[in-house]
Amino acid sequence: MKRGVIIYTAGEAPASWTEDKEKLVKSSVIEAEAVEIITTRTGHFDVLDAWWSLNSKGMDYIECKLAMFTEDGELNDMGRTLRLSG
């Protein structure tokens, strides 16, 4: 079963948030074959859009994780997960 993860970010993305940082976060999620991120600056704009992207890539098991930007501009996992399919 292919596993996909959506990271939903709470709050405004800092000015220092770039697509390169997004790629770095995506590559750090080793338990998933594909990762999509929802921010106010890059990535997807809503959960449905990100879910559709993962679903079209063949992901059978998709979960959504909540993250929040720290004052340093890094993402902090809030420890909340919602299984969307699979």
PDB file as gemmi writes it, atoms N, CA and C in Angstrom:
CRYST1    1.000    1.000    1.000  90.00  90.00  90.00 P 1                      
ATOM      1  N   MET A   1       0.844  -1.173   0.000  1.00  0.00           N  
ATOM      2  CA  MET A   1       0.000   0.000   0.000  1.00  0.00           C  
ATOM      3  C   MET A   1       0.898   1.249   0.000  1.00  0.00           C  
ATOM      4  N   LYS A   2       0.667   2.135  -0.951  1.00  0.00           N  
ATOM      5  CA  LYS A   2       1.432   3.371  -1.035  1.00  0.00           C  
ATOM      6  C   LYS A   2       0.876   4.389  -0.041  1.00  0.00           C  
ATOM      7  N   ARG A   3       1.778   5.070   0.656  1.00  0.00           N  
ATOM      8  CA  ARG A   3       1.379   6.009   1.693  1.00  0.00           C  
ATOM      9  C   ARG A   3       1.712   7.435   1.293  1.00  0.00           C  
ATOM     10  N   GLY A   4       0.726   8.321   1.435  1.00  0.00           N  
ATOM     11  CA  GLY A   4       0.921   9.740   1.172  1.00  0.00           C  
ATOM     12  C   GLY A   4       0.596  10.556   2.405  1.00  0.00           C  
ATOM     13  N   VAL A   5       1.246  11.691   2.541  1.00  0.00           N  
ATOM     14  CA  VAL A   5       1.043  12.567   3.693  1.00  0.00           C  
ATOM     15  C   VAL A   5       0.790  13.987   3.204  1.00  0.00           C  
ATOM     16  N   ILE A   6      -0.217  14.613   3.793  1.00  0.00           N  
ATOM     17  CA  ILE A   6      -0.491  16.030   3.570  1.00  0.00           C  
ATOM     18  C   ILE A   6      -0.083  16.750   4.850  1.00  0.00           C  
ATOM     19  N   ILE A   7       0.717  17.781   4.727  1.00  0.00           N  
ATOM     20  CA  ILE A   7       1.077  18.608   5.876  1.00  0.00           C  
ATOM     21  C   ILE A   7       0.315  19.920   5.744  1.00  0.00           C  
ATOM     22  N   TYR A   8      -0.617  20.130   6.670  1.00  0.00           N  
ATOM     23  CA  TYR A   8      -1.439  21.343   6.680  1.00  0.00           C  
ATOM     24  C   TYR A   8      -0.828  22.313   7.674  1.00  0.00           C  
ATOM     25  N   THR A   9      -0.395  23.469   7.204  1.00  0.00           N  
ATOM     26  CA  THR A   9       0.267  24.419   8.087  1.00  0.00           C  
ATOM     27  C   THR A   9      -0.720  25.452   8.607  1.00  0.00           C  
ATOM     28  N   ALA A  10      -0.654  25.678   9.902  1.00  0.00           N  
ATOM     29  CA  ALA A  10      -1.487  26.694  10.531  1.00  0.00           C  
ATOM     30  C   ALA A  10      -0.699  27.997  10.598  1.00  0.00           C  
ATOM     31  N   GLY A  11      -1.365  29.090  10.354  1.00  0.00           N  
ATOM     32  CA  GLY A  11      -0.714  30.387  10.432  1.00  0.00           C  
ATOM     33  C   GLY A  11      -0.102  30.822   9.120  1.00  0.00           C  
ATOM     34  N   GLU A  12       0.331  32.046   9.112  1.00  0.00           N  
ATOM     35  CA  GLU A  12       0.929  32.654   7.925  1.00  0.00           C  
ATOM     36  C   GLU A  12       2.352  32.132   7.730  1.00  0.00           C  
ATOM     37  N   ALA A  13       2.664  31.738   6.518  1.00  0.00           N  
ATOM     38  CA  ALA A  13       4.024  31.304   6.213  1.00  0.00           C  
ATOM     39  C   ALA A  13       4.955  32.516   6.275  1.00  0.00           C  
ATOM     40  N   PRO A  14       6.132  32.353   6.877  1.00  0.00           N  
ATOM     41  CA  PRO A  14       7.061  33.482   6.962  1.00  0.00           C  
ATOM     42  C   PRO A  14       7.613  33.853   5.589  1.00  0.00           C  
ATOM     43  N   ALA A  15       8.137  35.057   5.491  1.00  0.00           N  
ATOM     44  CA  ALA A  15       8.703  35.526   4.222  1.00  0.00           C  
ATOM     45  C   ALA A  15       9.875  34.659   3.785  1.00  0.00           C  
ATOM     46  N   SER A  16      10.527  34.011   4.743  1.00  0.00           N  
ATOM     47  CA  SER A  16      11.685  33.167   4.412  1.00  0.00           C  
ATOM     48  C   SER A  16      11.294  31.794   3.877  1.00  0.00           C  
ATOM     49  N   TRP A  17      10.004  31.470   3.876  1.00  0.00           N  
ATOM     50  CA  TRP A  17       9.551  30.170   3.391  1.00  0.00           C  
ATOM     51  C   TRP A  17       9.610  30.147   1.866  1.00  0.00           C  
ATOM     52  N   THR A  18      10.361  29.205   1.327  1.00  0.00           N  
ATOM     53  CA  THR A  18      10.552  29.115  -0.127  1.00  0.00           C  
ATOM     54  C   THR A  18      10.219  27.702  -0.604  1.00  0.00           C  
ATOM     55  N   GLU A  19      10.185  27.539  -1.904  1.00  0.00           N  
ATOM     56  CA  GLU A  19       9.952  26.212  -2.467  1.00  0.00           C  
ATOM     57  C   GLU A  19      11.093  25.259  -2.127  1.00  0.00           C  
ATOM     58  N   ASP A  20      12.297  25.775  -1.977  1.00  0.00           N  
ATOM     59  CA  ASP A  20      13.428  24.932  -1.584  1.00  0.00           C  
ATOM     60  C   ASP A  20      13.246  24.389  -0.172  1.00  0.00           C  
ATOM     61  N   LYS A  21      12.773  25.237   0.739  1.00  0.00           N  
ATOM     62  CA  LYS A  21      12.493  24.766   2.100  1.00  0.00           C  
ATOM     63  C   LYS A  21      11.370  23.734   2.087  1.00  0.00           C  
ATOM     64  N   GLU A  22      10.374  23.968   1.227  1.00  0.00           N  
ATOM     65  CA  GLU A  22       9.272  23.020   1.114  1.00  0.00           C  
ATOM     66  C   GLU A  22       9.784  21.661   0.635  1.00  0.00           C  
ATOM     67  N   LYS A  23      10.661  21.657  -0.346  1.00  0.00           N  
ATOM     68  CA  LYS A  23      11.242  20.403  -0.844  1.00  0.00           C  
ATOM     69  C   LYS A  23      12.028  19.688   0.242  1.00  0.00           C  
ATOM     70  N   LEU A  24      12.743  20.445   1.058  1.00  0.00           N  
ATOM     71  CA  LEU A  24      13.512  19.864   2.153  1.00  0.00           C  
ATOM     72  C   LEU A  24      12.593  19.188   3.174  1.00  0.00           C  
ATOM     73  N   VAL A  25      11.486  19.839   3.509  1.00  0.00           N  
ATOM     74  CA  VAL A  25      10.525  19.249   4.452  1.00  0.00           C  
ATOM     75  C   VAL A  25       9.915  17.986   3.846  1.00  0.00           C  
ATOM     76  N   LYS A  26       9.547  18.048   2.576  1.00  0.00           N  
ATOM     77  CA  LYS A  26       8.956  16.876   1.914  1.00  0.00           C  
ATOM     78  C   LYS A  26       9.912  15.688   1.945  1.00  0.00           C  
ATOM     79  N   SER A  27      11.179  15.935   1.697  1.00  0.00           N  
ATOM     80  CA  SER A  27      12.145  14.834   1.675  1.00  0.00           C  
ATOM     81  C   SER A  27      12.436  14.287   3.069  1.00  0.00           C  
ATOM     82  N   SER A  28      12.125  15.046   4.104  1.00  0.00           N  
ATOM     83  CA  SER A  28      12.379  14.589   5.475  1.00  0.00           C  
ATOM     84  C   SER A  28      11.300  13.644   5.999  1.00  0.00           C  
ATOM     85  N   VAL A  29      10.173  13.542   5.302  1.00  0.00           N  
ATOM     86  CA  VAL A  29       9.092  12.639   5.715  1.00  0.00           C  
ATOM     87  C   VAL A  29       9.375  11.281   5.078  1.00  0.00           C  
ATOM     88  N   ILE A  30      10.132  10.451   5.783  1.00  0.00           N  
ATOM     89  CA  ILE A  30      10.618   9.204   5.202  1.00  0.00           C  
ATOM     90  C   ILE A  30       9.573   8.090   5.203  1.00  0.00           C  
ATOM     91  N   GLU A  31       8.510   8.217   5.980  1.00  0.00           N  
ATOM     92  CA  GLU A  31       7.511   7.147   6.057  1.00  0.00           C  
ATOM     93  C   GLU A  31       6.479   7.215   4.931  1.00  0.00           C  
ATOM     94  N   ALA A  32       6.633   8.154   3.995  1.00  0.00           N  
ATOM     95  CA  ALA A  32       5.651   8.314   2.924  1.00  0.00           C  
ATOM     96  C   ALA A  32       6.338   8.303   1.558  1.00  0.00           C  
ATOM     97  N   GLU A  33       5.618   7.779   0.569  1.00  0.00           N  
ATOM     98  CA  GLU A  33       6.123   7.795  -0.805  1.00  0.00           C  
ATOM     99  C   GLU A  33       5.939   9.170  -1.454  1.00  0.00           C  
ATOM    100  N   ALA A  34       4.918   9.917  -1.003  1.00  0.00           N  
ATOM    101  CA  ALA A  34       4.661  11.249  -1.559  1.00  0.00           C  
ATOM    102  C   ALA A  34       4.129  12.155  -0.447  1.00  0.00           C  
ATOM    103  N   VAL A  35       4.529  13.425  -0.510  1.00  0.00           N  
ATOM    104  CA  VAL A  35       4.128  14.411   0.497  1.00  0.00           C  
ATOM    105  C   VAL A  35       3.677  15.674  -0.214  1.00  0.00           C  
ATOM    106  N   GLU A  36       2.583  16.240   0.249  1.00  0.00           N  
ATOM    107  CA  GLU A  36       2.100  17.530  -0.244  1.00  0.00           C  
ATOM    108  C   GLU A  36       1.969  18.468   0.947  1.00  0.00           C  
ATOM    109  N   ILE A  37       2.271  19.746   0.752  1.00  0.00           N  
ATOM    110  CA  ILE A  37       2.219  20.729   1.824  1.00  0.00           C  
ATOM    111  C   ILE A  37       1.244  21.837   1.453  1.00  0.00           C  
ATOM    112  N   ILE A  38       0.464  22.262   2.447  1.00  0.00           N  
ATOM    113  CA  ILE A  38      -0.476  23.360   2.258  1.00  0.00           C  
ATOM    114  C   ILE A  38       0.024  24.544   3.082  1.00  0.00           C  
ATOM    115  N   THR A  39       0.396  25.626   2.396  1.00  0.00           N  
ATOM    116  CA  THR A  39       0.823  26.853   3.066  1.00  0.00           C  
ATOM    117  C   THR A  39       0.149  28.043   2.398  1.00  0.00           C  
ATOM    118  N   THR A  40       0.369  29.213   2.964  1.00  0.00           N  
ATOM    119  CA  THR A  40      -0.177  30.433   2.362  1.00  0.00           C  
ATOM    120  C   THR A  40       0.725  30.975   1.259  1.00  0.00           C  
ATOM    121  N   ARG A  41       1.941  30.441   1.120  1.00  0.00           N  
ATOM    122  CA  ARG A  41       2.894  30.960   0.129  1.00  0.00           C  
ATOM    123  C   ARG A  41       3.225  29.978  -0.989  1.00  0.00           C  
ATOM    124  N   THR A  42       3.330  28.698  -0.681  1.00  0.00           N  
ATOM    125  CA  THR A  42       3.718  27.698  -1.679  1.00  0.00           C  
ATOM    126  C   THR A  42       2.822  26.479  -1.536  1.00  0.00           C  
ATOM    127  N   GLY A  43       2.951  25.549  -2.451  1.00  0.00           N  
ATOM    128  CA  GLY A  43       2.217  24.285  -2.351  1.00  0.00           C  
ATOM    129  C   GLY A  43       0.749  24.434  -2.691  1.00  0.00           C  
ATOM    130  N   HIS A  44      -0.035  23.573  -2.096  1.00  0.00           N  
ATOM    131  CA  HIS A  44      -1.475  23.553  -2.342  1.00  0.00           C  
ATOM    132  C   HIS A  44      -2.183  24.566  -1.455  1.00  0.00           C  
ATOM    133  N   PHE A  45      -3.418  24.895  -1.829  1.00  0.00           N  
ATOM    134  CA  PHE A  45      -4.182  25.884  -1.082  1.00  0.00           C  
ATOM    135  C   PHE A  45      -5.246  25.264  -0.187  1.00  0.00           C  
ATOM    136  N   ASP A  46      -5.612  24.003  -0.433  1.00  0.00           N  
ATOM    137  CA  ASP A  46      -6.588  23.351   0.444  1.00  0.00           C  
ATOM    138  C   ASP A  46      -6.353  21.841   0.473  1.00  0.00           C  
ATOM    139  N   VAL A  47      -6.985  21.175   1.440  1.00  0.00           N  
ATOM    140  CA  VAL A  47      -6.782  19.745   1.660  1.00  0.00           C  
ATOM    141  C   VAL A  47      -7.270  18.934   0.458  1.00  0.00           C  
ATOM    142  N   LEU A  48      -8.404  19.310  -0.111  1.00  0.00           N  
ATOM    143  CA  LEU A  48      -8.956  18.559  -1.240  1.00  0.00           C  
ATOM    144  C   LEU A  48      -7.989  18.555  -2.423  1.00  0.00           C  
ATOM    145  N   ASP A  49      -7.384  19.688  -2.711  1.00  0.00           N  
ATOM    146  CA  ASP A  49      -6.430  19.783  -3.813  1.00  0.00           C  
ATOM    147  C   ASP A  49      -5.224  18.870  -3.565  1.00  0.00           C  
ATOM    148  N   ALA A  50      -4.692  18.899  -2.345  1.00  0.00           N  
ATOM    149  CA  ALA A  50      -3.540  18.054  -2.002  1.00  0.00           C  
ATOM    150  C   ALA A  50      -3.924  16.579  -2.015  1.00  0.00           C  
ATOM    151  N   TRP A  51      -5.117  16.256  -1.498  1.00  0.00           N  
ATOM    152  CA  TRP A  51      -5.591  14.861  -1.483  1.00  0.00           C  
ATOM    153  C   TRP A  51      -5.718  14.345  -2.920  1.00  0.00           C  
ATOM    154  N   TRP A  52      -6.290  15.157  -3.793  1.00  0.00           N  
ATOM    155  CA  TRP A  52      -6.455  14.747  -5.184  1.00  0.00           C  
ATOM    156  C   TRP A  52      -5.102  14.486  -5.842  1.00  0.00           C  
ATOM    157  N   SER A  53      -4.129  15.337  -5.556  1.00  0.00           N  
ATOM    158  CA  SER A  53      -2.792  15.154  -6.112  1.00  0.00           C  
ATOM    159  C   SER A  53      -2.200  13.817  -5.663  1.00  0.00           C  
ATOM    160  N   LEU A  54      -2.309  13.488  -4.381  1.00  0.00           N  
ATOM    161  CA  LEU A  54      -1.783  12.220  -3.879  1.00  0.00           C  
ATOM    162  C   LEU A  54      -2.567  11.041  -4.426  1.00  0.00           C  
ATOM    163  N   ASN A  55      -3.870  11.174  -4.483  1.00  0.00           N  
ATOM    164  CA  ASN A  55      -4.723  10.100  -4.993  1.00  0.00           C  
ATOM    165  C   ASN A  55      -4.391   9.798  -6.453  1.00  0.00           C  
ATOM    166  N   SER A  56      -4.148  10.836  -7.248  1.00  0.00           N  
ATOM    167  CA  SER A  56      -3.823  10.640  -8.662  1.00  0.00           C  
ATOM    168  C   SER A  56      -2.440  10.021  -8.845  1.00  0.00           C  
ATOM    169  N   LYS A  57      -1.590  10.087  -7.819  1.00  0.00           N  
ATOM    170  CA  LYS A  57      -0.273   9.455  -7.867  1.00  0.00           C  
ATOM    171  C   LYS A  57      -0.317   8.012  -7.361  1.00  0.00           C  
ATOM    172  N   GLY A  58      -1.515   7.520  -7.051  1.00  0.00           N  
ATOM    173  CA  GLY A  58      -1.665   6.130  -6.646  1.00  0.00           C  
ATOM    174  C   GLY A  58      -1.522   5.856  -5.160  1.00  0.00           C  
ATOM    175  N   MET A  59      -1.599   6.880  -4.335  1.00  0.00           N  
ATOM    176  CA  MET A  59      -1.495   6.670  -2.896  1.00  0.00           C  
ATOM    177  C   MET A  59      -2.785   6.034  -2.374  1.00  0.00           C  
ATOM    178  N   ASP A  60      -2.648   4.910  -1.665  1.00  0.00           N  
ATOM    179  CA  ASP A  60      -3.804   4.208  -1.119  1.00  0.00           C  
ATOM    180  C   ASP A  60      -4.142   4.686   0.292  1.00  0.00           C  
ATOM    181  N   TYR A  61      -3.117   5.012   1.044  1.00  0.00           N  
ATOM    182  CA  TYR A  61      -3.271   5.438   2.431  1.00  0.00           C  
ATOM    183  C   TYR A  61      -2.801   6.885   2.520  1.00  0.00           C  
ATOM    184  N   ILE A  62      -3.726   7.788   2.846  1.00  0.00           N  
ATOM    185  CA  ILE A  62      -3.383   9.208   2.909  1.00  0.00           C  
ATOM    186  C   ILE A  62      -3.787   9.749   4.274  1.00  0.00           C  
ATOM    187  N   GLU A  63      -2.843  10.429   4.910  1.00  0.00           N  
ATOM    188  CA  GLU A  63      -3.167  11.079   6.173  1.00  0.00           C  
ATOM    189  C   GLU A  63      -2.744  12.533   6.130  1.00  0.00           C  
ATOM    190  N   CYS A  64      -3.430  13.340   6.932  1.00  0.00           N  
ATOM    191  CA  CYS A  64      -3.176  14.768   7.004  1.00  0.00           C  
ATOM    192  C   CYS A  64      -2.613  15.076   8.386  1.00  0.00           C  
ATOM    193  N   LYS A  65      -1.473  15.772   8.415  1.00  0.00           N  
ATOM    194  CA  LYS A  65      -0.828  16.146   9.672  1.00  0.00           C  
ATOM    195  C   LYS A  65      -0.863  17.660   9.813  1.00  0.00           C  
ATOM    196  N   LEU A  66      -1.063  18.115  11.043  1.00  0.00           N  
ATOM    197  CA  LEU A  66      -1.097  19.541  11.325  1.00  0.00           C  
ATOM    198  C   LEU A  66       0.282  20.002  11.776  1.00  0.00           C  
ATOM    199  N   ALA A  67       0.748  21.101  11.203  1.00  0.00           N  
ATOM    200  CA  ALA A  67       2.039  21.696  11.583  1.00  0.00           C  
ATOM    201  C   ALA A  67       1.846  23.196  11.743  1.00  0.00           C  
ATOM    202  N   MET A  68       2.755  23.803  12.478  1.00  0.00           N  
ATOM    203  CA  MET A  68       2.675  25.243  12.716  1.00  0.00           C  
ATOM    204  C   MET A  68       4.062  25.851  12.540  1.00  0.00           C  
ATOM    205  N   PHE A  69       4.115  27.036  11.963  1.00  0.00           N  
ATOM    206  CA  PHE A  69       5.388  27.718  11.792  1.00  0.00           C  
ATOM    207  C   PHE A  69       5.856  28.276  13.126  1.00  0.00           C  
ATOM    208  N   THR A  70       7.156  28.092  13.414  1.00  0.00           N  
ATOM    209  CA  THR A  70       7.749  28.657  14.621  1.00  0.00           C  
ATOM    210  C   THR A  70       8.195  30.084  14.321  1.00  0.00           C  
ATOM    211  N   GLU A  71       8.649  30.786  15.333  1.00  0.00           N  
ATOM    212  CA  GLU A  71       9.146  32.151  15.142  1.00  0.00           C  
ATOM    213  C   GLU A  71      10.383  32.166  14.244  1.00  0.00           C  
ATOM    214  N   ASP A  72      11.118  31.033  14.208  1.00  0.00           N  
ATOM    215  CA  ASP A  72      12.311  30.927  13.362  1.00  0.00           C  
ATOM    216  C   ASP A  72      11.968  30.632  11.906  1.00  0.00           C  
ATOM    217  N   GLY A  73      10.695  30.386  11.603  1.00  0.00           N  
ATOM    218  CA  GLY A  73      10.290  30.075  10.241  1.00  0.00           C  
ATOM    219  C   GLY A  73      10.355  28.607   9.902  1.00  0.00           C  
ATOM    220  N   GLU A  74      10.557  27.765  10.908  1.00  0.00           N  
ATOM    221  CA  GLU A  74      10.594  26.312  10.696  1.00  0.00           C  
ATOM    222  C   GLU A  74       9.214  25.721  10.989  1.00  0.00           C  
ATOM    223  N   LEU A  75       8.974  24.509  10.486  1.00  0.00           N  
ATOM    224  CA  LEU A  75       7.704  23.834  10.749  1.00  0.00           C  
ATOM    225  C   LEU A  75       7.817  22.957  11.979  1.00  0.00           C  
ATOM    226  N   ASN A  76       6.813  23.042  12.840  1.00  0.00           N  
ATOM    227  CA  ASN A  76       6.753  22.252  14.055  1.00  0.00           C  
ATOM    228  C   ASN A  76       5.540  21.325  13.961  1.00  0.00           C  
ATOM    229  N   ASP A  77       5.761  20.023  13.981  1.00  0.00           N  
ATOM    230  CA  ASP A  77       4.674  19.042  13.935  1.00  0.00           C  
ATOM    231  C   ASP A  77       3.851  19.160  15.210  1.00  0.00           C  
ATOM    232  N   MET A  78       2.547  19.331  15.068  1.00  0.00           N  
ATOM    233  CA  MET A  78       1.673  19.502  16.225  1.00  0.00           C  
ATOM    234  C   MET A  78       1.207  18.169  16.806  1.00  0.00           C  
ATOM    235  N   GLY A  79       1.574  17.061  16.159  1.00  0.00           N  
ATOM    236  CA  GLY A  79       1.227  15.745  16.691  1.00  0.00           C  
ATOM    237  C   GLY A  79      -0.218  15.322  16.437  1.00  0.00           C  
ATOM    238  N   ARG A  80      -0.894  15.990  15.550  1.00  0.00           N  
ATOM    239  CA  ARG A  80      -2.287  15.652  15.224  1.00  0.00           C  
ATOM    240  C   ARG A  80      -2.328  15.080  13.820  1.00  0.00           C  
ATOM    241  N   THR A  81      -2.976  13.928  13.677  1.00  0.00           N  
ATOM    242  CA  THR A  81      -3.057  13.257  12.384  1.00  0.00           C  
ATOM    243  C   THR A  81      -4.492  12.851  12.109  1.00  0.00           C  
ATOM    244  N   LEU A  82      -4.928  13.049  10.886  1.00  0.00           N  
ATOM    245  CA  LEU A  82      -6.266  12.654  10.445  1.00  0.00           C  
ATOM    246  C   LEU A  82      -6.112  11.762   9.226  1.00  0.00           C  
ATOM    247  N   ARG A  83      -6.616  10.530   9.313  1.00  0.00           N  
ATOM    248  CA  ARG A  83      -6.552   9.622   8.170  1.00  0.00           C  
ATOM    249  C   ARG A  83      -7.664  10.002   7.195  1.00  0.00           C  
ATOM    250  N   LEU A  84      -7.303  10.249   5.937  1.00  0.00           N  
ATOM    251  CA  LEU A  84      -8.276  10.667   4.927  1.00  0.00           C  
ATOM    252  C   LEU A  84      -8.730   9.515   4.050  1.00  0.00           C  
ATOM    253  N   SER A  85      -7.874   8.555   3.786  1.00  0.00           N  
ATOM    254  CA  SER A  85      -8.269   7.381   3.009  1.00  0.00           C  
ATOM    255  C   SER A  85      -7.287   6.256   3.235  1.00  0.00           C  
ATOM    256  N   GLY A  86      -7.735   5.039   2.960  1.00  0.00           N  
ATOM    257  CA  GLY A  86      -6.886   3.871   3.100  1.00  0.00           C  
ATOM    258  C   GLY A  86      -7.149   3.074   4.330  1.00  0.00           C  
TER     259      GLY A  86                                                      
END                                                                             
